Amino acid sequence: MTMTPELPVAEIAAHAAWRHPLERLLDSTGEGIYGVDLDGRCIFINRAGADLLGYRPGELLGRNMHEVMHHSRPDGAPYPVDECPIYNAFRAGKACRLDEDVLWRADGGSFCAEYSSYPIFERGAITGAVVTFVDITERKRAQEMLREARDQLEQRVAERTRELTRALAELARSHARLRELSGHLQAVREEERRRIAREIHDELGSVLVALKMDLGWLQRKLEGNAGLVMKTAAMAKLIDTAVVDLGRIITDLRPSILDHQGLWAALEWYAHEFLRATGLRGQLDVDVRPTAPRPEESLAIATYRIFQEILNNVARHASATAVQMLITADERALTIRVRDNGQGVTLEQLRRVKSHGVLGMSERARHFGGKLEIGPLRGGGTRVYVAIPFNGKPNDDPTVDL
């Protein structure tokens, strides 16, 4: 590296006329500030700058500042003066500001520095540059600590995210197993209902029919005994009532119309019986497209039970006087829409832990990839919307506002 001759004492004195009035101002700042001429030699430096570099101010006057404080790169390699951005301020008239560099002290140590260099103009010509610099070692250390803390945080977040993902996956698998188990239990329950209904019909029904026949024979034998005839007539009425009740119990357990005539006929029959039993005004409209497939047995049973529970809820909780029902089916899915003019359902009611009926309907629908939506109507009352795909995949149809 070519050494620049030190500035002669006479030339230093020539600058004193404009340098001294600034000394007090320059010494009042904590930043290092110095000026260089066109040869890069120091023509002034404040006390803070000299202290940062490990010199007294007078020791630096006239010396080449690149050779003093910027002679090497951060890795210790030589820093050619021609590449020095500080000198470009007076060589090319380009101001610069950098915060990714190091400056060197008198003891051979270095520090991270932020510096800026601006050209000095006199009568339109560049006569040198003024340089400001600060030690940002602590700032860099804080930034590094912040970066390390951020990296550690990101690593911990990534680890927690992986743990959460695994936990959610396990939860999803557990939920799927529970839903599968729920579906199995529903199937077992329906099969048990079918068996009980069949046994009640075959066994108890046969007994009641035999009793009715024997009672008829007994009535004929007791002709002439008015008291006994009246008693047997009363017994016959009790048997008739038992037969009716037995038929209702069997139907509740397993409606035979569902097995013999299919889902659509069973839904129409149940809606008719519901309106007759409750006295509510209303009607059921069934729109089954010719392209709609015949629901398999498990889907038919689930749909029937959902419809049954919806209407039971209307009777028990709605305090309604009218109910409208619509069943539709096409090649993709079947839907149930029910609305009443009752007192309406609230979100608080739906969120109750003991809302087992709503939970049961929802689980039945979701087992087949369907969905259940319940909410209040604008004019009062409650709407229920159920959509169940025939292919067992989630239904993407938008919610229909009844």
TORKOL-4160 file (C-alpha; in steps of 0.2 Angstrom, whole numbers, padded with zeros to 4 digits, m for minus):
402
<pt num="1" X="0000" Y="0000" Z="0000"/>
<pt num="2" X="0007" Y="0017" Z="m0005"/>
<pt num="3" X="0009" Y="0028" Z="0011"/>
<pt num="4" X="0003" Y="0046" Z="0009"/>
<pt num="5" X="0015" Y="0059" Z="0016"/>
<pt num="6" X="0009" Y="0067" Z="0032"/>
<pt num="7" X="0002" Y="0085" Z="0030"/>
<pt num="8" X="0016" Y="0098" Z="0033"/>
<pt num="9" X="0014" Y="0109" Z="0049"/>
<pt num="10" X="0012" Y="0124" Z="0038"/>
<pt num="11" X="m0003" Y="0117" Z="0029"/>
<pt num="12" X="m0011" Y="0112" Z="0045"/>
<pt num="13" X="m0009" Y="0130" Z="0052"/>
<pt num="14" X="m0017" Y="0136" Z="0036"/>
<pt num="15" X="m0033" Y="0127" Z="0040"/>
<pt num="16" X="m0034" Y="0134" Z="0058"/>
<pt num="17" X="m0043" Y="0149" Z="0053"/>
<pt num="18" X="m0059" Y="0139" Z="0049"/>
<pt num="19" X="m0056" Y="0124" Z="0060"/>
<pt num="20" X="m0055" Y="0132" Z="0077"/>
<pt num="21" X="m0072" Y="0140" Z="0077"/>
<pt num="22" X="m0080" Y="0123" Z="0075"/>
<pt num="23" X="m0070" Y="0113" Z="0088"/>
<pt num="24" X="m0081" Y="0117" Z="0103"/>
<pt num="25" X="m0096" Y="0112" Z="0092"/>
<pt num="26" X="m0088" Y="0096" Z="0086"/>
<pt num="27" X="m0082" Y="0091" Z="0104"/>
<pt num="28" X="m0100" Y="0093" Z="0110"/>
<pt num="29" X="m0106" Y="0078" Z="0100"/>
<pt num="30" X="m0104" Y="0059" Z="0105"/>
<pt num="31" X="m0101" Y="0055" Z="0087"/>
<pt num="32" X="m0084" Y="0054" Z="0079"/>
<pt num="33" X="m0082" Y="0067" Z="0066"/>
<pt num="34" X="m0066" Y="0071" Z="0055"/>
<pt num="35" X="m0062" Y="0080" Z="0039"/>
<pt num="36" X="m0050" Y="0075" Z="0025"/>
<pt num="37" X="m0042" Y="0084" Z="0011"/>
<pt num="38" X="m0041" Y="0077" Z="m0007"/>
<pt num="39" X="m0026" Y="0066" Z="m0002"/>
<pt num="40" X="m0036" Y="0058" Z="0012"/>
<pt num="41" X="m0026" Y="0067" Z="0026"/>
<pt num="42" X="m0035" Y="0072" Z="0042"/>
<pt num="43" X="m0037" Y="0091" Z="0043"/>
<pt num="44" X="m0048" Y="0090" Z="0059"/>
<pt num="45" X="m0055" Y="0077" Z="0071"/>
<pt num="46" X="m0066" Y="0080" Z="0086"/>
<pt num="47" X="m0062" Y="0072" Z="0103"/>
<pt num="48" X="m0075" Y="0059" Z="0102"/>
<pt num="49" X="m0068" Y="0053" Z="0086"/>
<pt num="50" X="m0050" Y="0052" Z="0092"/>
<pt num="51" X="m0056" Y="0043" Z="0108"/>
<pt num="52" X="m0065" Y="0030" Z="0098"/>
<pt num="53" X="m0049" Y="0027" Z="0088"/>
<pt num="54" X="m0038" Y="0027" Z="0103"/>
<pt num="55" X="m0028" Y="0043" Z="0099"/>
<pt num="56" X="m0027" Y="0061" Z="0105"/>
<pt num="57" X="m0034" Y="0073" Z="0092"/>
<pt num="58" X="m0017" Y="0081" Z="0088"/>
<pt num="59" X="m0009" Y="0064" Z="0084"/>
<pt num="60" X="m0021" Y="0061" Z="0069"/>
<pt num="61" X="m0019" Y="0078" Z="0061"/>
<pt num="62" X="m0010" Y="0077" Z="0044"/>
<pt num="63" X="m0011" Y="0058" Z="0044"/>
<pt num="64" X="m0019" Y="0047" Z="0030"/>
<pt num="65" X="m0036" Y="0042" Z="0039"/>
<pt num="66" X="m0038" Y="0026" Z="0028"/>
<pt num="67" X="m0021" Y="0020" Z="0033"/>
<pt num="68" X="m0025" Y="0024" Z="0051"/>
<pt num="69" X="m0042" Y="0017" Z="0053"/>
<pt num="70" X="m0048" Y="0008" Z="0037"/>
<pt num="71" X="m0033" Y="m0002" Z="0031"/>
<pt num="72" X="m0041" Y="m0019" Z="0033"/>
<pt num="73" X="m0057" Y="m0028" Z="0030"/>
<pt num="74" X="m0067" Y="m0037" Z="0044"/>
<pt num="75" X="m0058" Y="m0053" Z="0041"/>
<pt num="76" X="m0041" Y="m0044" Z="0042"/>
<pt num="77" X="m0038" Y="m0044" Z="0023"/>
<pt num="78" X="m0030" Y="m0028" Z="0016"/>
<pt num="79" X="m0043" Y="m0015" Z="0011"/>
<pt num="80" X="m0036" Y="m0006" Z="m0005"/>
<pt num="81" X="m0039" Y="0013" Z="m0004"/>
<pt num="82" X="m0046" Y="0013" Z="m0021"/>
<pt num="83" X="m0061" Y="0003" Z="m0015"/>
<pt num="84" X="m0064" Y="0013" Z="0000"/>
<pt num="85" X="m0082" Y="0021" Z="0000"/>
<pt num="86" X="m0076" Y="0035" Z="0012"/>
<pt num="87" X="m0064" Y="0041" Z="m0001"/>
<pt num="88" X="m0077" Y="0041" Z="m0015"/>
<pt num="89" X="m0085" Y="0056" Z="m0007"/>
<pt num="90" X="m0071" Y="0067" Z="m0013"/>
<pt num="91" X="m0065" Y="0057" Z="m0027"/>
<pt num="92" X="m0081" Y="0054" Z="m0036"/>
<pt num="93" X="m0093" Y="0066" Z="m0026"/>
<pt num="94" X="m0103" Y="0052" Z="m0020"/>
<pt num="95" X="m0110" Y="0052" Z="m0002"/>
<pt num="96" X="m0111" Y="0036" Z="0007"/>
<pt num="97" X="m0118" Y="0028" Z="0022"/>
<pt num="98" X="m0113" Y="0010" Z="0028"/>
<pt num="99" X="m0117" Y="0000" Z="0044"/>
<pt num="100" X="m0108" Y="m0016" Z="0039"/>
<pt num="101" X="m0090" Y="m0012" Z="0041"/>
<pt num="102" X="m0076" Y="m0011" Z="0054"/>
<pt num="103" X="m0064" Y="0002" Z="0059"/>
<pt num="104" X="m0047" Y="0000" Z="0068"/>
<pt num="105" X="m0040" Y="0007" Z="0084"/>
<pt num="106" X="m0022" Y="0012" Z="0088"/>
<pt num="107" X="m0020" Y="m0004" Z="0098"/>
<pt num="108" X="m0024" Y="m0015" Z="0083"/>
<pt num="109" X="m0042" Y="m0019" Z="0089"/>
<pt num="110" X="m0057" Y="m0016" Z="0078"/>
<pt num="111" X="m0075" Y="m0011" Z="0081"/>
<pt num="112" X="m0091" Y="m0012" Z="0071"/>
<pt num="113" X="m0095" Y="0005" Z="0065"/>
<pt num="114" X="m0108" Y="0015" Z="0056"/>
<pt num="115" X="m0101" Y="0029" Z="0046"/>
<pt num="116" X="m0106" Y="0041" Z="0033"/>
<pt num="117" X="m0095" Y="0052" Z="0021"/>
<pt num="118" X="m0100" Y="0068" Z="0012"/>
<pt num="119" X="m0090" Y="0078" Z="0000"/>
<pt num="120" X="m0085" Y="0096" Z="0005"/>
<pt num="121" X="m0088" Y="0109" Z="m0009"/>
<pt num="122" X="m0079" Y="0126" Z="m0010"/>
<pt num="123" X="m0083" Y="0138" Z="m0025"/>
<pt num="124" X="m0091" Y="0123" Z="m0034"/>
<pt num="125" X="m0076" Y="0112" Z="m0032"/>
<pt num="126" X="m0073" Y="0097" Z="m0021"/>
<pt num="127" X="m0060" Y="0101" Z="m0008"/>
<pt num="128" X="m0062" Y="0086" Z="0003"/>
<pt num="129" X="m0074" Y="0076" Z="0014"/>
<pt num="130" X="m0082" Y="0076" Z="0031"/>
<pt num="131" X="m0084" Y="0059" Z="0039"/>
<pt num="132" X="m0095" Y="0054" Z="0054"/>
<pt num="133" X="m0094" Y="0037" Z="0063"/>
<pt num="134" X="m0100" Y="0028" Z="0078"/>
<pt num="135" X="m0096" Y="0012" Z="0087"/>
<pt num="136" X="m0111" Y="0001" Z="0085"/>
<pt num="137" X="m0103" Y="m0015" Z="0093"/>
<pt num="138" X="m0116" Y="m0016" Z="0106"/>
<pt num="139" X="m0130" Y="m0013" Z="0094"/>
<pt num="140" X="m0123" Y="m0027" Z="0083"/>
<pt num="141" X="m0122" Y="m0038" Z="0098"/>
<pt num="142" X="m0140" Y="m0034" Z="0103"/>
<pt num="143" X="m0145" Y="m0038" Z="0085"/>
<pt num="144" X="m0136" Y="m0054" Z="0086"/>
<pt num="145" X="m0144" Y="m0059" Z="0102"/>
<pt num="146" X="m0161" Y="m0054" Z="0095"/>
<pt num="147" X="m0158" Y="m0064" Z="0080"/>
<pt num="148" X="m0153" Y="m0079" Z="0090"/>
<pt num="149" X="m0168" Y="m0077" Z="0102"/>
<pt num="150" X="m0179" Y="m0076" Z="0086"/>
<pt num="151" X="m0171" Y="m0091" Z="0079"/>
<pt num="152" X="m0174" Y="m0101" Z="0095"/>
<pt num="153" X="m0192" Y="m0095" Z="0096"/>
<pt num="154" X="m0195" Y="m0100" Z="0078"/>
<pt num="155" X="m0187" Y="m0117" Z="0082"/>
<pt num="156" X="m0198" Y="m0119" Z="0097"/>
<pt num="157" X="m0213" Y="m0113" Z="0087"/>
<pt num="158" X="m0209" Y="m0126" Z="0074"/>
<pt num="159" X="m0207" Y="m0139" Z="0087"/>
<pt num="160" X="m0223" Y="m0135" Z="0095"/>
<pt num="161" X="m0232" Y="m0134" Z="0078"/>
<pt num="162" X="m0225" Y="m0151" Z="0074"/>
<pt num="163" X="m0231" Y="m0158" Z="0091"/>
<pt num="164" X="m0248" Y="m0149" Z="0089"/>
<pt num="165" X="m0250" Y="m0156" Z="0071"/>
<pt num="166" X="m0246" Y="m0174" Z="0078"/>
<pt num="167" X="m0258" Y="m0171" Z="0092"/>
<pt num="168" X="m0272" Y="m0165" Z="0080"/>
<pt num="169" X="m0269" Y="m0179" Z="0068"/>
<pt num="170" X="m0270" Y="m0191" Z="0083"/>
<pt num="171" X="m0286" Y="m0182" Z="0088"/>
<pt num="172" X="m0293" Y="m0183" Z="0071"/>
<pt num="173" X="m0289" Y="m0202" Z="0071"/>
<pt num="174" X="m0297" Y="m0204" Z="0088"/>
<pt num="175" X="m0312" Y="m0194" Z="0082"/>
<pt num="176" X="m0314" Y="m0205" Z="0067"/>
<pt num="177" X="m0313" Y="m0220" Z="0077"/>
<pt num="178" X="m0326" Y="m0213" Z="0089"/>
<pt num="179" X="m0337" Y="m0209" Z="0075"/>
<pt num="180" X="m0335" Y="m0226" Z="0068"/>
<pt num="181" X="m0339" Y="m0234" Z="0085"/>
<pt num="182" X="m0354" Y="m0223" Z="0086"/>
<pt num="183" X="m0360" Y="m0228" Z="0069"/>
<pt num="184" X="m0357" Y="m0246" Z="0074"/>
<pt num="185" X="m0367" Y="m0244" Z="0090"/>
<pt num="186" X="m0381" Y="m0236" Z="0081"/>
<pt num="187" X="m0382" Y="m0251" Z="0069"/>
<pt num="188" X="m0381" Y="m0263" Z="0084"/>
<pt num="189" X="m0395" Y="m0253" Z="0092"/>
<pt num="190" X="m0406" Y="m0253" Z="0076"/>
<pt num="191" X="m0403" Y="m0272" Z="0074"/>
<pt num="192" X="m0408" Y="m0274" Z="0092"/>
<pt num="193" X="m0424" Y="m0264" Z="0090"/>
<pt num="194" X="m0428" Y="m0274" Z="0074"/>
<pt num="195" X="m0426" Y="m0290" Z="0084"/>
<pt num="196" X="m0436" Y="m0284" Z="0099"/>
<pt num="197" X="m0450" Y="m0278" Z="0088"/>
<pt num="198" X="m0450" Y="m0294" Z="0079"/>
<pt num="199" X="m0451" Y="m0304" Z="0095"/>
<pt num="200" X="m0464" Y="m0293" Z="0102"/>
<pt num="201" X="m0475" Y="m0295" Z="0086"/>
<pt num="202" X="m0472" Y="m0313" Z="0085"/>
<pt num="203" X="m0473" Y="m0318" Z="0104"/>
<pt num="204" X="m0484" Y="m0305" Z="0113"/>
<pt num="205" X="m0494" Y="m0301" Z="0098"/>
<pt num="206" X="m0499" Y="m0320" Z="0096"/>
<pt num="207" X="m0503" Y="m0321" Z="0115"/>
<pt num="208" X="m0515" Y="m0306" Z="0114"/>
<pt num="209" X="m0523" Y="m0313" Z="0098"/>
<pt num="210" X="m0525" Y="m0330" Z="0107"/>
<pt num="211" X="m0532" Y="m0321" Z="0123"/>
<pt num="212" X="m0545" Y="m0312" Z="0112"/>
<pt num="213" X="m0551" Y="m0328" Z="0104"/>
<pt num="214" X="m0552" Y="m0337" Z="0121"/>
<pt num="215" X="m0562" Y="m0322" Z="0128"/>
<pt num="216" X="m0574" Y="m0323" Z="0113"/>
<pt num="217" X="m0577" Y="m0341" Z="0117"/>
<pt num="218" X="m0579" Y="m0337" Z="0135"/>
<pt num="219" X="m0592" Y="m0324" Z="0131"/>
<pt num="220" X="m0602" Y="m0336" Z="0121"/>
<pt num="221" X="m0602" Y="m0349" Z="0136"/>
<pt num="222" X="m0608" Y="m0336" Z="0148"/>
<pt num="223" X="m0623" Y="m0330" Z="0139"/>
<pt num="224" X="m0637" Y="m0327" Z="0151"/>
<pt num="225" X="m0625" Y="m0321" Z="0165"/>
<pt num="226" X="m0626" Y="m0302" Z="0162"/>
<pt num="227" X="m0612" Y="m0297" Z="0175"/>
<pt num="228" X="m0600" Y="m0309" Z="0168"/>
<pt num="229" X="m0603" Y="m0305" Z="0150"/>
<pt num="230" X="m0600" Y="m0286" Z="0154"/>
<pt num="231" X="m0584" Y="m0291" Z="0163"/>
<pt num="232" X="m0578" Y="m0301" Z="0148"/>
<pt num="233" X="m0583" Y="m0286" Z="0136"/>
<pt num="234" X="m0572" Y="m0274" Z="0147"/>
<pt num="235" X="m0558" Y="m0287" Z="0146"/>
<pt num="236" X="m0559" Y="m0287" Z="0127"/>
<pt num="237" X="m0558" Y="m0269" Z="0126"/>
<pt num="238" X="m0542" Y="m0269" Z="0137"/>
<pt num="239" X="m0535" Y="m0282" Z="0125"/>
<pt num="240" X="m0539" Y="m0271" Z="0110"/>
<pt num="241" X="m0530" Y="m0256" Z="0119"/>
<pt num="242" X="m0515" Y="m0267" Z="0122"/>
<pt num="243" X="m0515" Y="m0272" Z="0104"/>
<pt num="244" X="m0515" Y="m0254" Z="0098"/>
<pt num="245" X="m0501" Y="m0250" Z="0111"/>
<pt num="246" X="m0491" Y="m0264" Z="0106"/>
<pt num="247" X="m0492" Y="m0259" Z="0088"/>
<pt num="248" X="m0487" Y="m0241" Z="0092"/>
<pt num="249" X="m0472" Y="m0248" Z="0102"/>
<pt num="250" X="m0467" Y="m0260" Z="0088"/>
<pt num="251" X="m0468" Y="m0245" Z="0076"/>
<pt num="252" X="m0457" Y="m0234" Z="0087"/>
<pt num="253" X="m0444" Y="m0248" Z="0088"/>
<pt num="254" X="m0444" Y="m0252" Z="0070"/>
<pt num="255" X="m0457" Y="m0246" Z="0057"/>
<pt num="256" X="m0462" Y="m0260" Z="0046"/>
<pt num="257" X="m0466" Y="m0248" Z="0032"/>
<pt num="258" X="m0447" Y="m0243" Z="0031"/>
<pt num="259" X="m0443" Y="m0261" Z="0027"/>
<pt num="260" X="m0457" Y="m0265" Z="0016"/>
<pt num="261" X="m0460" Y="m0248" Z="0006"/>
<pt num="262" X="m0444" Y="m0239" Z="0008"/>
<pt num="263" X="m0438" Y="m0222" Z="0015"/>
<pt num="264" X="m0449" Y="m0210" Z="0006"/>
<pt num="265" X="m0465" Y="m0219" Z="0010"/>
<pt num="266" X="m0459" Y="m0220" Z="0029"/>
<pt num="267" X="m0456" Y="m0202" Z="0030"/>
<pt num="268" X="m0472" Y="m0197" Z="0022"/>
<pt num="269" X="m0481" Y="m0209" Z="0034"/>
<pt num="270" X="m0472" Y="m0203" Z="0050"/>
<pt num="271" X="m0476" Y="m0184" Z="0045"/>
<pt num="272" X="m0494" Y="m0188" Z="0043"/>
<pt num="273" X="m0495" Y="m0197" Z="0060"/>
<pt num="274" X="m0485" Y="m0183" Z="0068"/>
<pt num="275" X="m0498" Y="m0170" Z="0062"/>
<pt num="276" X="m0512" Y="m0181" Z="0067"/>
<pt num="277" X="m0506" Y="m0184" Z="0084"/>
<pt num="278" X="m0500" Y="m0166" Z="0088"/>
<pt num="279" X="m0514" Y="m0156" Z="0079"/>
<pt num="280" X="m0501" Y="m0145" Z="0071"/>
<pt num="281" X="m0505" Y="m0137" Z="0054"/>
<pt num="282" X="m0493" Y="m0141" Z="0041"/>
<pt num="283" X="m0488" Y="m0152" Z="0027"/>
<pt num="284" X="m0474" Y="m0163" Z="0020"/>
<pt num="285" X="m0468" Y="m0160" Z="0002"/>
<pt num="286" X="m0457" Y="m0174" Z="m0006"/>
<pt num="287" X="m0447" Y="m0171" Z="m0022"/>
<pt num="288" X="m0437" Y="m0186" Z="m0026"/>
<pt num="289" X="m0429" Y="m0185" Z="m0044"/>
<pt num="290" X="m0429" Y="m0201" Z="m0054"/>
<pt num="291" X="m0410" Y="m0200" Z="m0054"/>
<pt num="292" X="m0410" Y="m0202" Z="m0035"/>
<pt num="293" X="m0403" Y="m0219" Z="m0030"/>
<pt num="294" X="m0412" Y="m0230" Z="m0017"/>
<pt num="295" X="m0404" Y="m0226" Z="0000"/>
<pt num="296" X="m0395" Y="m0241" Z="0008"/>
<pt num="297" X="m0403" Y="m0248" Z="0024"/>
<pt num="298" X="m0391" Y="m0239" Z="0036"/>
<pt num="299" X="m0393" Y="m0222" Z="0027"/>
<pt num="300" X="m0412" Y="m0225" Z="0027"/>
<pt num="301" X="m0413" Y="m0229" Z="0045"/>
<pt num="302" X="m0401" Y="m0214" Z="0050"/>
<pt num="303" X="m0412" Y="m0202" Z="0039"/>
<pt num="304" X="m0428" Y="m0208" Z="0047"/>
<pt num="305" X="m0421" Y="m0206" Z="0064"/>
<pt num="306" X="m0415" Y="m0189" Z="0061"/>
<pt num="307" X="m0432" Y="m0184" Z="0054"/>
<pt num="308" X="m0441" Y="m0192" Z="0069"/>
<pt num="309" X="m0430" Y="m0182" Z="0081"/>
<pt num="310" X="m0433" Y="m0166" Z="0072"/>
<pt num="311" X="m0452" Y="m0167" Z="0073"/>
<pt num="312" X="m0451" Y="m0174" Z="0091"/>
<pt num="313" X="m0441" Y="m0158" Z="0096"/>
<pt num="314" X="m0454" Y="m0147" Z="0087"/>
<pt num="315" X="m0467" Y="m0156" Z="0098"/>
<pt num="316" X="m0458" Y="m0155" Z="0114"/>
<pt num="317" X="m0449" Y="m0138" Z="0114"/>
<pt num="318" X="m0455" Y="m0126" Z="0100"/>
<pt num="319" X="m0473" Y="m0122" Z="0106"/>
<pt num="320" X="m0477" Y="m0121" Z="0088"/>
<pt num="321" X="m0494" Y="m0121" Z="0079"/>
<pt num="322" X="m0488" Y="m0125" Z="0062"/>
<pt num="323" X="m0473" Y="m0134" Z="0054"/>
<pt num="324" X="m0468" Y="m0135" Z="0036"/>
<pt num="325" X="m0457" Y="m0150" Z="0029"/>
<pt num="326" X="m0448" Y="m0153" Z="0013"/>
<pt num="327" X="m0439" Y="m0169" Z="0008"/>
<pt num="328" X="m0428" Y="m0168" Z="m0008"/>
<pt num="329" X="m0417" Y="m0180" Z="m0017"/>
<pt num="330" X="m0407" Y="m0181" Z="m0033"/>
<pt num="331" X="m0392" Y="m0191" Z="m0039"/>
<pt num="332" X="m0380" Y="m0183" Z="m0027"/>
<pt num="333" X="m0389" Y="m0181" Z="m0010"/>
<pt num="334" X="m0405" Y="m0180" Z="0000"/>
<pt num="335" X="m0410" Y="m0165" Z="0010"/>
<pt num="336" X="m0422" Y="m0162" Z="0024"/>
<pt num="337" X="m0429" Y="m0145" Z="0028"/>
<pt num="338" X="m0440" Y="m0141" Z="0042"/>
<pt num="339" X="m0447" Y="m0125" Z="0049"/>
<pt num="340" X="m0459" Y="m0121" Z="0062"/>
<pt num="341" X="m0467" Y="m0105" Z="0069"/>
<pt num="342" X="m0463" Y="m0108" Z="0087"/>
<pt num="343" X="m0453" Y="m0098" Z="0100"/>
<pt num="344" X="m0436" Y="m0101" Z="0091"/>
<pt num="345" X="m0420" Y="m0109" Z="0096"/>
<pt num="346" X="m0406" Y="m0099" Z="0104"/>
<pt num="347" X="m0387" Y="m0102" Z="0102"/>
<pt num="348" X="m0386" Y="m0105" Z="0121"/>
<pt num="349" X="m0399" Y="m0119" Z="0120"/>
<pt num="350" X="m0389" Y="m0127" Z="0106"/>
<pt num="351" X="m0373" Y="m0126" Z="0116"/>
<pt num="352" X="m0380" Y="m0135" Z="0131"/>
<pt num="353" X="m0370" Y="m0150" Z="0136"/>
<pt num="354" X="m0386" Y="m0160" Z="0138"/>
<pt num="355" X="m0392" Y="m0156" Z="0120"/>
<pt num="356" X="m0390" Y="m0175" Z="0116"/>
<pt num="357" X="m0404" Y="m0175" Z="0103"/>
<pt num="358" X="m0395" Y="m0162" Z="0092"/>
<pt num="359" X="m0379" Y="m0170" Z="0095"/>
<pt num="360" X="m0386" Y="m0187" Z="0090"/>
<pt num="361" X="m0393" Y="m0180" Z="0074"/>
<pt num="362" X="m0377" Y="m0171" Z="0070"/>
<pt num="363" X="m0367" Y="m0187" Z="0072"/>
<pt num="364" X="m0379" Y="m0198" Z="0062"/>
<pt num="365" X="m0377" Y="m0185" Z="0048"/>
<pt num="366" X="m0358" Y="m0183" Z="0049"/>
<pt num="367" X="m0356" Y="m0202" Z="0049"/>
<pt num="368" X="m0362" Y="m0202" Z="0031"/>
<pt num="369" X="m0352" Y="m0186" Z="0026"/>
<pt num="370" X="m0367" Y="m0175" Z="0029"/>
<pt num="371" X="m0371" Y="m0160" Z="0039"/>
<pt num="372" X="m0385" Y="m0153" Z="0051"/>
<pt num="373" X="m0388" Y="m0134" Z="0053"/>
<pt num="374" X="m0401" Y="m0127" Z="0066"/>
<pt num="375" X="m0405" Y="m0109" Z="0068"/>
<pt num="376" X="m0418" Y="m0096" Z="0071"/>
<pt num="377" X="m0429" Y="m0089" Z="0058"/>
<pt num="378" X="m0430" Y="m0070" Z="0055"/>
<pt num="379" X="m0449" Y="m0069" Z="0058"/>
<pt num="380" X="m0448" Y="m0081" Z="0073"/>
<pt num="381" X="m0447" Y="m0100" Z="0074"/>
<pt num="382" X="m0434" Y="m0112" Z="0070"/>
<pt num="383" X="m0426" Y="m0119" Z="0054"/>
<pt num="384" X="m0417" Y="m0136" Z="0052"/>
<pt num="385" X="m0407" Y="m0141" Z="0037"/>
<pt num="386" X="m0400" Y="m0158" Z="0034"/>
<pt num="387" X="m0390" Y="m0163" Z="0019"/>
<pt num="388" X="m0383" Y="m0181" Z="0017"/>
<pt num="389" X="m0373" Y="m0186" Z="0001"/>
<pt num="390" X="m0377" Y="m0203" Z="m0006"/>
<pt num="391" X="m0358" Y="m0206" Z="m0009"/>
<pt num="392" X="m0353" Y="m0204" Z="0009"/>
<pt num="393" X="m0342" Y="m0189" Z="0005"/>
<pt num="394" X="m0344" Y="m0172" Z="0013"/>
<pt num="395" X="m0358" Y="m0161" Z="0005"/>
<pt num="396" X="m0352" Y="m0145" Z="m0002"/>
<pt num="397" X="m0370" Y="m0138" Z="m0006"/>
<pt num="398" X="m0372" Y="m0120" Z="0002"/>
<pt num="399" X="m0383" Y="m0118" Z="0017"/>
<pt num="400" X="m0401" Y="m0115" Z="0011"/>
<pt num="401" X="m0410" Y="m0101" Z="0021"/>
<pt num="402" X="m0427" Y="m0108" Z="0024"/>
